[in-house]
């Protein structure tokens, strides 16, 4: 019977009760060894079973940490008959991961998405409880997949209960709701100790209670260790001492029993394997009977179960290295022939010196793990193979393979360390380029963009003579890294190198053209024509995930109505189908930025929000910064003051930490636009001046990044007419050099605000004509507002009203509240009462609800929408119900009418 723990039991009970009525819950119980986590899970399982819920249970095992998806197979084995009910890509990913079907390696999150769908499907029949003990010992791919699913369970009748030691692990770093399990309350601890009888004196029991600090295992075990004889004040390290406690018990056993016990500790519990290894070592599995009588373990028909993981840990840790290696050698021979992964692991643990044959076996095992998408296991396998590889060149290959798998596993620090180790070894030109490509990718995504820039430039330069196609791809990445760093000179240098190459493949030629045009635009040296020409070939490369970011670059840089926009949904859909969460954030960033320059602001907020969540999950600091900066810019225009400032300040902090100059300027723009929209013109102009100085320092001279148009507006309002006129002329000159309608429209607006009175209509008419060729409704509305305001000040009230009405309508449609307020005030000043738009149900949808609504309205099924957004079908239904309620509708047909797709 469980003693005490009322608080923990109440928390678990509430989660279970909620799950039974369709509200998902997850809880991670963490605490030191022996504190009672397993007992709480056992107690919960009894209650859950009595309530009629289905239970899936598993436990992490140290000896199986290197078995790809071993923990997940243990957990899901009873429900794998429902695998075919999942969307085909997810079923393939999970089936391949569990070695049930042949398949190729996929993204690490694809398996997590499949686990989410499977748990949701199982819970459709009856409420489900997922219970995992010793979750810190799960193999990393299993832990990652399970945590991915647990974070996304919302409206399913599923409760997830995990227990883990309070030490670094995948589950502890996953951001799950956590309850720290401390020691028993004093009264409960005393009650437990009292039940031990008369083995301790009252004084010794008091010292035990104090030293054990409520740890139940310590209370139960330390009483047998001469505690009564300890001198006053002697320290009792609990629970670290418990491992040694169990090891001392093992010391008292016969030699044969100690050997058999060590085999069991290293084997992971399978009785047949233990028995076979024991025979090879000249002992018998029956020798374990003595250990069983001593309370160290139990043996049944198929399994050996240690009393506590500390027993196994203590026995294994105290054994001499030579004894451990001999046991692993026997186990390598004893495991079933089909269990090639466990054979490889034991063989590696049995080998202390370089051995080419053993290294080859480990390499094969790592390759199998990689093929199943078990990236963390693959990385560990390649690294172990490298340590046992005699030849330095072969060792370098395996270290780089380990680094590539580590990166795919979401372990950038490990990837960098492995690359550093490989760099000290002899590398062929091809291997050096492969290493550099990975080094640059890790740096670019994790915020070290200056390092990425340098690595890509150096590698591209080296590869230029022997492999121009690879050189172009590396130099193109250097241009993107240079852009994020705000280093225009480096981008121009990379573009010049690309211009001197003769790539042979269509992909390399196309990427080279796209990258060169980006560099030219950043430097204010043309580029739009080349970009427009290259964009005509986009259809050819839609199926290549590596090219996805380049596929959506053109609309962002050209800001034209007709270039490339129709392909953007296809590119995003491809990434969602692949569950490419590592590549999706930067793609969503580009898409959201494009939507933010059209009339799809709500979609942009949803895209930025999703991208930030996914980028945080993937550890991609660059993408987090980019999306925070973009979101804050949009929030400034919407008048979301607190959110804008919070997101902009976080973006500035990250940009400063990682030297992301480009996104520093975006966050600065957001804070300046916030002030301008709120009518704080002095503060706005000051912020714009600071921004302009930073752009100048960085060499970012692209006129589209310049705040000159906004500065002219602020100067006009502040009566700085001469300065405004001079700046407007300069802006016009720069815009004419670029020759794009977006920049020309802004320059014409600035001219209209500063020109002589007779020229007002001409300047603003030119601006509005240019706006017809861009999708940016906000900028067009700003021009209408400026035009109407100037006409009103010229006493042309009747002429001003149509422009102010148009501006007001556009701002309200977009949700640009501060600007709508300004337009309404101007309209009232003409003597006309502003007709304000009433809020609609769409205004009250959350970003995720809007995403769900758009996908359902486009014809996707609930399951297809869930797969695309990495949510369960029940969660999609939950959001759909909220959408229907907010919109006052009842059917998919009404949804399609209410939601513009």
N, C-alpha and C positions, 0 to 999 in steps of 0.2 A: 504494500500500500504506500502511496506517495505521502510523504510527511511535509506539511506546510505547502508553500508555493501557491497560495491563494491568488496573489496578484497575477502571476504568470498564467495560471489556469483560467482566470477571468478574461484576460486578453485573448487567449486562444479560443475560449468558448464563444466570445463575441464574434470573432472572425469566422468560426465554423457556422454559427447561426446565420450570419450574413450570407455566407456562401450558399446555404441551403435555400435562400430566397433569391439567388441570382446576383449577389454582389460579391465580386471576387475579393480575395484578401491574401496578402503575402506577409510572412513574418520570419525573420532570421533570428534564431536564438543563439546568442554568442556568449562565451564565457570560458573560464579556464578548464583544464581537464578535470574530470571528476565532479564538476559542480552540479550535475543533475540534468543536463540537457536531454540526454537520452531517456531518462525517466519521464521527463515532461512529454516527449514525443510518444512514448509508450502509453502514457495516461491519455493523451489526446487521441491516439489511434483507437483505444478502447471506447471512448465516448463517441468518436466519429462512426465506428462500426455499429454501435448501438443505435445511432441515429439513421442508419440505413444508407449511408453514403458509401460510394466505392472508394477504395484506397489503393493508391500506387505507392509502393515504398521501396527505397533503395538506401544504400549506405556507401560512402566513400571508403576505399581500401587503399592503404599506402602502396601495397605491392602491385596495384593495378593503375597507378597514376600514369603509366606509360602505355596503357592499352587504349587505343583510339576509340572514343565514345563508349568505353566499357560501362561507365556509370549510367549513361543514357539508355543503353540496351537493357541493363538490369532494371531500370525504372519502367521502361515502356514495353518490355517483352509481353506482358499480359494483354496489351491492346494493339499490337502490331497488325492484327487482322483487319483493322480499320484504316490502314495506311492508304488503301486505294480510294478512300473517300476524300483525300486531300487534293488540292489543285495539283496538276501533273508536275510542274517544276518543283514544288515542295515535296511531293511524294518521292520524286527522283533524288532530291538532295538528301532527305532523311534515309531513304533506302540505301543509297550509296554510302552514307556515313556509317550506317550500322552493318555494312557489308552484306546486306540482304539482296541487293541487285548490283550489277556492274554500273559504273557511272564515273564521270570525271570530277575532278576537284572543283569545288565551287566557293562562293564567298562564305566566310565564317558565319555570317548572320542568316544565311539561307536555311541552315539547319534549325536555328532558333525560331525562324518564322514557321517552319514545318512543325516543330514541337508545339508552338502556340496553337496552330490549327488542329493538331491531333488532340491536345487536351480539351480544346473547345468542343470538338466532335464527340469525344467520349462523354463529356459532361452533359451532352444533349439527352442522354438516356437516363441519367440520375446524377445528383450532385457528386462531385469528385474531390478527394483530398490527395494531395501530392506531398509525401513525407520523405525527407532525405536526412539521414543522420550522418555525422562526420562529413559534412559537405565540403569542408576544407581539403579533404582527401580525394575528391572527385578528380578525374582526369580533366585538364583545363577545357578541352572542347565541349565536354558534357556540361561542365559548370557554366560556360559561356552561353550555351544554347538554352539551358534551363533558366538562367537569370534573364536572358533576353525575353523569353516567354513570360516569366513572372512579372516583369515590369509592365507588360502590355495587357495583362488580364484585368478587365474592368467590370464587365457586366455578365460574366459567366459564373455558373454555380461551382466555382473552383476555389479551394483554399490551398495555399502552398506553405508548408511549414519546413523550415530548414534549421539544422543545428550545425554550428561550426565553432572551432576553437577561436579564441581572441588573438589571432595571429594573422599576418598577411595572407590573403588567398583571393581567388577570383570572386567568390561569393561575398566576402567582406568588402570588396572594392566596387560592388555592382550597384550601390545606392539603394538597396532594398530596405524596407522598414525593418528596423533592428531593435530587439529587446535584449539588453544585457542581463544575463542571469548571474546574480551575485550569490553570496553565501546565504545559508538558511538564517532565518531570524533566530535570536538567542534561545527563545523558548523551544522552537522546533529543533534546533541543534541539540539542546540538552535532552529533549525527548528521545531523539535518535541515539544519543550516546548512552542514555539510561537503559535503553533496550539491549545494550551489549552485556548486561549482567555485572558481575563483580570483578571483572578482570583488572580494573584500575581502582586505585584509591581515590577518595574524593578530591584530594589535592591534585593528583595526576589527571583526573578527568577535567578539572578546572583548567589546567594548563593545556590539555588537549583541545578543549573548546576554544581557548584563546588562540592557540597556534593554528588550528584548522580553519579559523575564520568562517565557519559555516560550510566548508566544503564537505559534502556527504561522503565522498570516497575516502577522504582523509580521516574522517571520523570512524569509518568502518575498518580501515586498513592499518592505520598507525598504531592501534592498540596492540597489535601483535608484534610490534617491533621494539620491545623493551622500553617503551615510552616511560614507564613507571620508574625506570632506573636512570633517566637522564638527569644530569645535575641541574640545579636551579639556574635559570638564565640561558640554558643551552638553546641555540636557534633550531627551529624545525622548519626547513624550507618546504612549504606546501604550496602547490602540489608537485613541484619539481622532484621532491624527494620520493614521490610515489613510484616513479619508474625504477629508481634504485631499490625501493622496497620490494618490488616484484622480482627484480633481478637477483636480489639476495635470496629470495625463496627458491629461485631456479638454481642458485649455487649449491643449495643443499641437496639437490636431486642427483641421481646416479649419472655417470658420464653418458651412457646411451640415451637416457631420457633427455639430458641437456641437448644432445645432438638432434634428437627427434623434435624437441621443442624449437630449436633454432630453424629447422626445416619448415615447421608449421608457421613460424613467424615470418619467414621470407616468402612463403608460397602463396599466401592470400586465402587459405581456407579450404581449398579443394582436397578432399580426403584421398582420392585416387592418386593425384599428383604427389602429395606428401608421402604416401605409401611407396610409390615407385622410387622417389629420391632416397627415402630411408634405406631401402634395399641396396641401392648403389653405394650408400655410405656405411653399410654393414650393421645397420640397426633395424628396428622394427617399429611400425606405427603403434604396435601395442605397448611400446615403451612410454607412450603418452599417457597411459593409464595412471602412472605415478603422479604426473603433472595435474591430471584431472582430479585425483584425490586431494591434491594440495590446493584445489580451488583456482587454478590458473586458467583452465579452459574446460570446454565440454566437447565431446566427440559424439556425433550421431552417424547415421548411415552414409551420409555423403559429405558432411561439412565438419570442419573444426572451427569452433568459435571461441575466441579468447574472452575472458571475463570482462576485460576492458581493453581499449586500444593501448593504454599505458603498459599493460602486461606485455603485449607484442612488442611495443617500442622499447621497453626496458630490456627484454631478452635479446632483441636484435642489436641494440646499441652497445650492450656490454660484451658481446661476443668479439673475439679477436678478429682482425681483418682476414687473416688466413682462413679461419673457420668459416667466415661469411662467404668468401670466394669459393671454398670447397662446396658449400651448400648450394650456391647458385649454379655451380658447374653441374651438380647432380640434378638440380631442378631443370636446367636447360635440356638435359637428356630425358627427363621424366615427363615433361609436359606433353600432351597429345600432339601428334604430328601436324594436325591441322592448326594448332595454336602457334603459328609461326611468329606472331608478334611477341608473345610472352617468352617464347624460346629465345628470340633475339635479345630481349631485355636481360634475361638471366645470364645469357652468354656474355653480354657486355659487362655485367656486374661481376662476373667470374674472372675477368681478364684485367690484369694490373699493368701490363706493359704493351707497347704497340704491337698489333697483330693484324696483318693485312686481311686475312681470311675473316676474322671476327668483325673487323671494320666493314667488310663487304656485306656481311649478314645484317649488321645494324643499318647500313645504307639502304639495303633492300626494304627493311622494315619501315624506315622513314619514308621511303618513296611510296610504299603502300598507304601509310598514314596520310601523306600529302594527296594521294589520289582520292581519298575519302573525305578530304576537307578538314582533317584533324591537324590543323596547322601547328598548334602548340606542341603536340606530340611529335610531329614530323621534325620540328625545329630541334627538340631535345634529342631525337634520334640521330639527326645529322651531326649535331654537335658532339654526341658521344662517339659516333663513328670517326669524326675528325680527331678526337683525342687519341684514338687507337690506330690512327693511320700513320704508317712509317714514312711514306713519301710526302715531302712538304707540298709539292704541287697538287697532289690528290687531296691533301688536307685542306688546302685553300679552297678547292672546289666544294668540298663538303661544308666548310664554314660559311661560304657564300650561300649555299643551298639552305643552311640553317638560318641564316639572316633573312633570306627571302620568305621562308615559312614563318619566322618570328613576326615579320611585318604583317603578313596576311593574318596572323593570329591576334593582331592588335597589341604587339609587344615592341614598340619602337625602341625602347632603351636596350633591350636584348639584341635587336637587329643592329643597332649602332655598335654595340660591344663586339658582336661577332664579325662585323665588317672591319673593325679596327684590328682584330686579331688576324684576319685574313690579309690585311694590307702589309703585315710584316713578313709575309711568305712570298715565294716567287709566283707571279701572276702573268699569264699570257695576255696579249692585247685584248682578245675577246673577253677574257674573264675580268680584266681590269675595267672594261667598258660596262660589263654586266654589273659589277660591283658599284660603279659610279652611278649607273641608272637607278639602282636601289637606294644608294646613299642620298641622291638628289630627291627621290620621291619621298623618303622618310622626312628629310629636312623640310621640304616644301609643304607637306601636309601638317607637320607638327609645329610650324611657326619659325623654323630656322631658315627663312627664305634667303638670307644673304649667303649662307653656306650652300643652299641649293643652287643659287645663281652661280657661285664659283665652281662648284662641282660639275654642273652641267656644261658650263663654258669650257672648262679644262678638258672634260671628256669628249665634248663635241669637236674641239680643236684637234685632239689626238686622233680621233676616228676619221677625220676629214679625208685623209689620203687613201686609206684602205677600205673604208665603208661609208661612202657619202650618205647613203640612206639613213643609217643609224646616226650619223653626225647631224643630219637635219633634225631628226626627232629630238635629240638631246639639246640642240641649240634652240629649238622651239620651246622646250620646257624652260630653258634658261631665260627666254623672253618673258614667259609668264611669271617666273620667280622674280625677275627684275621689275616687272610691273607691280607686283605685290609689295616689293621692297621700296618702290618709288624711285628706282634707279634707271633713269632714261638712258644714260650713257651706256650702261651695260646692255640694255635692250638693243640699242643701235649697233653696238659692236657685234652682238650675236646675229643681227639681221645682215650685216655686211658679210659675215662669214658664210651665212646661208646663200647669199647672192653669188658667192664664188664657187659653189658646189654644183654638181650635176647629178642629182638623185635619179635612180633608175625606176623606182616604183611610183605608181600613181599616188599612193598614200603619202609618201615622203614629199613628192612635189606639191601636193595639195596642202599638207600641214606647213611646209615651208612658206607657201604663199600666204596662208592665213597668219602665221606668226610674224612674217615680215611686215604685213600690213598693220598689225597691231603695234609693232615697234614704231613704224612710221607715224601712225596716228598719235601715239604718246609723245613723240618728238615734234609734233606739229609739222611734219614733213610730207604731208599727203597721206596716202594709204587707202582712202575709201574706194577708189576705182579698182585697185588690186583686190581688196576685200570683197567688193561686189562681184567681181569676176570669179573669184575662187568660190564664192557662195553658190554659184550656179551648179557646182559639182557635188553639193552636199549629199544628194540622194545616193550617190555611189557608196558612201561610207557609213550608212546608218547602222549596219550590223556589227561594227567594230567598237566594243566598249571602251577601248583605249582612246578612241578619238571623240568620245561623247562630249567633253567640254568644248572642243573646237567646233562642234556642230551647232552650238548655240551662241558662238561668239559674235557672228555677223550682226544679228539684230541689236545686240547690246552696243556695239560700236558705231553702227550706221544710223540708228534711230530713225529708220525709214519704215514706211507702212508696209511695203510689199516684199521685204527681203528676209526670207528664211523663217518667218514666224509660224507658218503652217506646219513645219517639221518639228517644232519644239515639243508638242505633246507626244509625238512618236518617240523621240529620243528619251524622254523621261519614262515613258511606259516600258521601253526596253530595259532600262536600269531597274525599274521596280520589279519586272518579271524575273530578273536575275537575282533579286534580293541584294543588289550591289550597294549595300549601305555605306561601304567605304568610299565609293565613287559618287554616291547620290548627293551628299551635302553640297559640294562645289557646283554640281549640275543644278541643283535646286536654287542655289545662290544666283547663278546666271539667269535662270528662268524668272525668279522673283524680281530681280533687278529689271528685267525686261517688262514684267507685268507692272512694276511700279512706275514705269514711264508710259503706260497706257492707261486705260480706264479700269484695270483689273486689280485695284488696290487691295481689296479683301483677299483675293487669291495670293497676292504678293505677301501679305502678312502671314497667311497660312503657310506659304512655302518657306519663308524665312524662319518661322517658328518651328516647323518640322525639321528643317535643315540644322538649326541650332541644336535641337535635341539629339539628332542622329550624329552630328559632328562631335558633340560632347561625349556621346557613347563610344564613338570610334577614336577618341583622343586626338582630334584634328584641330589644333589651336588656330591654324590659319583660317580654316573654314568657319570656325566659331566667330573669329574676329570679323571676317568679311560679312557674315550674315547679321551679326549684331550691329555693325555700322550701317548696313543697308536698311535694317529694320528701324533703327533710330532715325534715319533720314525720312523714312515714310511716316513714322510717328510724329515727327516735327510738323509735317504738312497736315496731318490729321488733328493736331493739337492735343495729342496724348502726352501731356507735359511730364508727368512723373516717369512714365515708361520710357519716353525719349531720353530723358536725362540719365536714367539708370543704365539703359543699354548703351548710350553713347559713352558714358564714363567707363563702363566695363570694356568697351571696344578700344577706347584710348589707352587704358591700362595694358591690355593685351598687345596692342599695336606698339606701345613703347617698349614692352618687355621683349617682343620678338622682332622689332625693327620693321614693322609692316607699315611703311610710310604711306602707301596708297590708301589704306583703310583708315589711317590716322586722319587723312584729309576728308574722308567721307564722314567720319564721326564729328569732326570739326564743322563740316557743312551742316550736319543735322542740328547742332546746337545754335549755329548762326541763324538757320532758317526758322528754328523755333522762336527765337527772339523777334525776327522780322514778322512772322505770322501773328504774334501776340501784340504787335504794335510797339515793341520796345526798340525803336529804331536806333538810338544811340548805342545800345548794347550790341545790336545786330551788326552795325557797321564796324564796331571795334573787333568783333569776332571774325568778320569777313576780312578785315585787314590782316589779322593774325593768320588766317587761312591762306591768303594770297602770298604772305611771306614764306610760309612753309612750302607751298607749291613752287615758288621761285627757288628756294634752297634745294628742293629735290630735283629741279629741272623738269617738272611736269608741266609742259607748256601747251598741252592739248587744250584748245579753247573751250572744249566741252566741260573741262574740269574747272574752268575759271569762274569765280563768283562775281565777275565784273558786272553782269546784268543786274544782279541783286544789289551790288554796291551802288550802281547808278541810281537805282530806285531809292535806296536809303539816303543817298546824298541829296536827291531832289526833295525828299520829305524834310530833310534837315536844312534846306536852303543853301546847300553847297553847289550852286549852279555851275560855276566855272569848272570846278573839279569834276563834276558829273559829266559835263560836256566833253572835256578832254578824255575821260575814261571811255565814254561812249564811242568816240571816234577811234580810239585804239582798239576797242572791242570789234568794231566794224571791220577794221583792217585785218585783224586776226581771223575773223569769221570768213572773210572773203578768200583768204588764203586756203582755208580748209574747203570751203565751198559746199558744205552740207546744209540741208534745209533747217535742221534743228538749231545749229549755231547761228545761221543767218537770221532766223526768226527772232532769236533772243537779242541779237545785235540791233535789228530793226526796231524792236520794242524799246531798247535803251535809247536809240536815236529819236524815237517818237516822244520819249519823256523829256528830251533835252533840246529838241529842234525849235526853230522859230515857229511862232503860232501858225503862220500860213502853211507850213509844211506838215502839220500834224496828221492830216488825213492820208497824205502820201506815205509817210513813214509807217504808220500803223496798218495801212492797207497792204503794204509790202510784207510786213510781219505776219499778218493773218494769211496771206497767200502762201508764204513758206510753211506755216503751220498745217496747211492742207496736205502736205507731203510727209508729215510725221504723225505717229499715233499718240503723241503726248498731250492728252487732254488738259492736264494741269497747266502746262506751259501756255497752251492756247488760251485757257481761261485767265491766266495771269495777264496776258496781252490784252484780252477784252476788258479786264478790270482797269488796267493802266490807261487804255484808250478812253473808256467811259469816264474815268476820273479826270483825265486831262480835259475832255470836252466839257465836263461839268464846271471845272475851274475857268474855262473860257466862256461861261454863261450859255453854253449850248446844251441846255438841260434835255430838251426833247431828243436831240441827236445822241446824247449819252445813254439814254435809258435802254435801248435795245442791247448795247454792249454790256451794260451792267446786268441786265436780266440774263443774258447768255452766260456771263461769268458766274452769277449766283447759281444758276441751274447746274452748271458743270461742277462747281465746287461742292454743292450739296450731293450731287450724284456720286462723286468721288469720296465724300466723307471728309473733305478738307474744311473742318469746322471754322478755324480762325479766319480763313480766307473767305468763306461764305459770310461770316460776320462782317468782314470788311466790305464785301460787295453789297450786302444788305444795307449797311450804313451809308454807303455812297448813293444807293438807289433812293433811300429815304431823303437824302440831302437834295435830290432833284425834285422832291415833292411827291414821289410815288411811294405807296406802301409796298414794302417787299413781301411777296408771297413765299413764305418759307415752307420747305418740304417737310412733311410729317415723317417721323421715323417709321420704318417698316420692319417686318419680321426679319428680313435679311440683315438689318443693322444689329440685331441682337444675337446672331449666330456667332459661336466661337470659331476661331480659325479651323479647328478640327471638324466641327459640325459643317462648316462651309465646304471643306474638302470632301467629306462624305456625301453631302448633298449633291455636289457637282458630279461626282463619279456615278452615283445612283441615277441622277437625271440624264447622264450620257448613255444609259442603257446597261451599265455593269450590274451584275447580280450582287447580292450581299456578300457571297463568298469571294467573288472577284475583287470587290472593293476592299474587303478585309485583307486579301493577299497583297494588294497593291500598297496599302497603307500600313502593313505589318500589324494588323489588329485582328482580333477574333471576330467571326460573324456575329456573335452575340453583342459585342461592343459596337459593331456597325449598326445593329438593330437598335441598340440603346441610343446612339446618336440620331438615328433616323426618327425615332419617336420624338426626341427633343426638337428636331427640325420641323416635323409635322405640327407639333404643338405651337412652336413659335410662328410658323407661317400660316397656321389656321387651315391646313389642308389634310387630306385623308388618303391620297393615293399617289402612285408613281406618276400617273398622267398629270395630276395637278402639280406635282413636284417639277416635272419637266417644263411646265408652263411658267412656274414661279422662279426657276433658277436658270439664268442665261448660261449656256455651256460654252 
